[in-house]
Amino acid sequence: MTAQPPINGKRRKATIERVLSVNAEINLYHLKLEGQHDFSFLPGQFVMVILKDKEGKEVRRAYSIASSPLEKGHIELCVKKYQDGKLSPLLFKMKKGGQLDIEGPYGRYVLQAPLPGEIACIAAGTGIAPIMSMIRTMAASSFPVMTTLYYGFRYPHDFIYRDELLSYAQQHPTFQAIPTISTKEDIDWDGSRGYVQDIAKERISSGNLGSSIHAYLCGPPGMVESAKKMLLDIGMRKEDIFREQWE
Ligand SMILES: Cc1cc2nc3c(=O)[nH]c(=O)nc-3n(C[C@H](O)[C@H](O)[C@H](O)COP(=O)(O)OP(=O)(O)OC[C@H]3O[C@@H](n4cnc5c(N)ncnc54)[C@H](O)[C@@H]3O)c2cc1C
């Protein structure tokens, strides 16, 4: 049985250890937490990041933890910048050594244990973050069950975690990554094209659904709703579909 996800409203200081730029809109942040030793979470959970705006007013936003709980010493967040947003532009101004507050972990969207016979993950954009925590956790035990990631984004340069995901796929016969671009522009790309839920539908319905498959969906609400409907239509049980969503 899945352990009860640890929910902890404790607020603690975090220091930015490292900032990695994926592209102009996406950064990865490695945060060292005060009292990290007593910070435990399950793959899929999120933290609240708390920063002060120009007027000194606190702004709070949720960010999924992209690192695995097995990775000790820091947590990783994968953040998209909204030009006119309240919190993400503040975070994008911060550098190594910068301090912020976090609260958590929160959330019941977690990797279920024991693992089922097979796992399908359908993610779009930064929706890869909580799924990455699950994938990294399973990678540490060589993907004990067949796991397929359907990952959608607009352009090839939006493929977050490209090298890491492709290397897992190369190393582990039980992990497959199907990256998909949604732009209709005629650009160089040798992967799938179209909406990620449509690509997943083609593959999942043409394959064998199997008796025990879990699906993890994460991305914008439209994509998550449509992927959920697709999975129910092809016969998946509602209780085997796990979702998280944000714009
Ligand atoms: C459980 C959970 C996990 C999440 N995990 C991640 C993650 O891993 N990575 C990630 O990048 N994000 C994640 N998010 C989203 C994140 O919490 C923020 O919503 C996001 O970063 C935007 O915050 P912001 O303050 O920068 O922008 P906001 O100030 O929230 O604005 C976002 C956009 O909405 C527009 N907007 C704001 N108010 C209005 C309004 N009244 N009318 C019309 N438009 C408006 C803004 O102009 C902007 O374009 C998650 C959300 C949830 C709920």
The ligand as an SDF file (V2000), in Angstrom:
LIG
                    3D

 53 58  0  0  0  0  0  0  0  0999 V2000
    0.3740   21.6500   -7.3110 C   0  0  0  0  0  0  0  0  0  0  0  0
    1.0600   22.6330   -8.2410 C   0  0  0  0  0  0  0  0  0  0  0  0
    2.3330   22.3560   -8.6830 C   0  0  0  0  0  0  0  0  0  0  0  0
    2.9770   23.2460   -9.5520 C   0  0  0  0  0  0  0  0  0  0  0  0
    4.2250   22.9580   -9.9970 N   0  0  0  0  0  0  0  0  0  0  0  0
    4.8490   23.7870  -10.8630 C   0  0  0  0  0  0  0  0  0  0  0  0
    6.1490   23.4650  -11.3690 C   0  0  0  0  0  0  0  0  0  0  0  0
    6.7420   22.4360  -11.0550 O   0  0  0  0  0  0  0  0  0  0  0  0
    6.7220   24.3540  -12.2350 N   0  0  0  0  0  0  0  0  0  0  0  0
    6.0860   25.5110  -12.6230 C   0  0  0  0  0  0  0  0  0  0  0  0
    6.6710   26.3060  -13.3970 O   0  0  0  0  0  0  0  0  0  0  0  0
    4.8600   25.8290  -12.1460 N   0  0  0  0  0  0  0  0  0  0  0  0
    4.2380   25.0150  -11.2800 C   0  0  0  0  0  0  0  0  0  0  0  0
    2.9970   25.3400  -10.7900 N   0  0  0  0  0  0  0  0  0  0  0  0
    2.4200   26.6510  -11.1590 C   0  0  0  0  0  0  0  0  0  0  0  0
    2.9500   27.7340  -10.1810 C   0  0  0  0  0  0  0  0  0  0  0  0
    2.4200   27.4840   -8.8870 O   0  0  0  0  0  0  0  0  0  0  0  0
    2.5270   29.1600  -10.5650 C   0  0  0  0  0  0  0  0  0  0  0  0
    1.1430   29.1760  -10.7980 O   0  0  0  0  0  0  0  0  0  0  0  0
    3.2440   29.6750  -11.7910 C   0  0  0  0  0  0  0  0  0  0  0  0
    4.6500   29.6600  -11.5860 O   0  0  0  0  0  0  0  0  0  0  0  0
    2.8390   31.1280  -12.0790 C   0  0  0  0  0  0  0  0  0  0  0  0
    3.1180   31.9040  -10.9570 O   0  0  0  0  0  0  0  0  0  0  0  0
    3.5180   33.4410  -11.0940 P   0  0  0  0  0  0  0  0  0  0  0  0
    3.3640   34.0540   -9.7430 O   0  0  0  0  0  0  0  0  0  0  0  0
    4.8020   33.6090  -11.7850 O   0  0  0  0  0  0  0  0  0  0  0  0
    2.4290   34.0000  -12.0800 O   0  0  0  0  0  0  0  0  0  0  0  0
    0.9330   34.5300  -11.6830 P   0  0  0  0  0  0  0  0  0  0  0  0
    1.0270   35.8440  -11.0050 O   0  0  0  0  0  0  0  0  0  0  0  0
    0.2670   33.4650  -10.9260 O   0  0  0  0  0  0  0  0  0  0  0  0
    0.3770   34.6840  -13.1050 O   0  0  0  0  0  0  0  0  0  0  0  0
    0.3900   33.5940  -14.0550 C   0  0  0  0  0  0  0  0  0  0  0  0
   -0.2320   34.0360  -15.3640 C   0  0  0  0  0  0  0  0  0  0  0  0
   -1.6070   34.3240  -15.1670 O   0  0  0  0  0  0  0  0  0  0  0  0
   -1.8830   35.6610  -15.5260 C   0  0  0  0  0  0  0  0  0  0  0  0
   -2.8440   36.2020  -14.5630 N   0  0  0  0  0  0  0  0  0  0  0  0
   -2.6580   36.3990  -13.2390 C   0  0  0  0  0  0  0  0  0  0  0  0
   -3.7770   36.8880  -12.6750 N   0  0  0  0  0  0  0  0  0  0  0  0
   -4.6760   36.9760  -13.6800 C   0  0  0  0  0  0  0  0  0  0  0  0
   -6.0120   37.4050  -13.7400 C   0  0  0  0  0  0  0  0  0  0  0  0
   -6.6680   37.8470  -12.6550 N   0  0  0  0  0  0  0  0  0  0  0  0
   -6.6420   37.3710  -14.9300 N   0  0  0  0  0  0  0  0  0  0  0  0
   -6.0210   36.9130  -16.0360 C   0  0  0  0  0  0  0  0  0  0  0  0
   -4.7480   36.5200  -16.0390 N   0  0  0  0  0  0  0  0  0  0  0  0
   -4.0900   36.5360  -14.8760 C   0  0  0  0  0  0  0  0  0  0  0  0
   -0.5510   36.3830  -15.4500 C   0  0  0  0  0  0  0  0  0  0  0  0
   -0.5410   37.4850  -16.2990 O   0  0  0  0  0  0  0  0  0  0  0  0
    0.4030   35.3120  -15.9000 C   0  0  0  0  0  0  0  0  0  0  0  0
    0.4800   35.2100  -17.3000 O   0  0  0  0  0  0  0  0  0  0  0  0
    2.3260   24.4460   -9.9560 C   0  0  0  0  0  0  0  0  0  0  0  0
    1.0330   24.7160   -9.4920 C   0  0  0  0  0  0  0  0  0  0  0  0
    0.3970   23.8110   -8.6530 C   0  0  0  0  0  0  0  0  0  0  0  0
   -0.9930   24.1440   -8.1920 C   0  0  0  0  0  0  0  0  0  0  0  0
  1  2  1  0
  2  3  1  0
  2 52  2  0
  3  4  2  0
  4  5  1  0
  4 50  1  0
  5  6  2  0
  6  7  1  0
  6 13  1  0
  7  8  2  0
  7  9  1  0
  9 10  1  0
 10 11  2  0
 10 12  1  0
 12 13  2  0
 13 14  1  0
 14 15  1  0
 14 50  1  0
 15 16  1  0
 16 17  1  0
 16 18  1  0
 18 19  1  0
 18 20  1  0
 20 21  1  0
 20 22  1  0
 22 23  1  0
 23 24  1  0
 24 25  2  0
 24 26  1  0
 24 27  1  0
 27 28  1  0
 28 29  2  0
 28 30  1  0
 28 31  1  0
 31 32  1  0
 32 33  1  0
 33 34  1  0
 33 48  1  0
 34 35  1  0
 35 36  1  0
 35 46  1  0
 36 37  1  0
 36 45  1  0
 37 38  2  0
 38 39  1  0
 39 40  1  0
 39 45  2  0
 40 41  1  0
 40 42  2  0
 42 43  1  0
 43 44  2  0
 44 45  1  0
 46 47  1  0
 46 48  1  0
 48 49  1  0
 50 51  2  0
 51 52  1  0
 52 53  1  0
M  END
$$$$
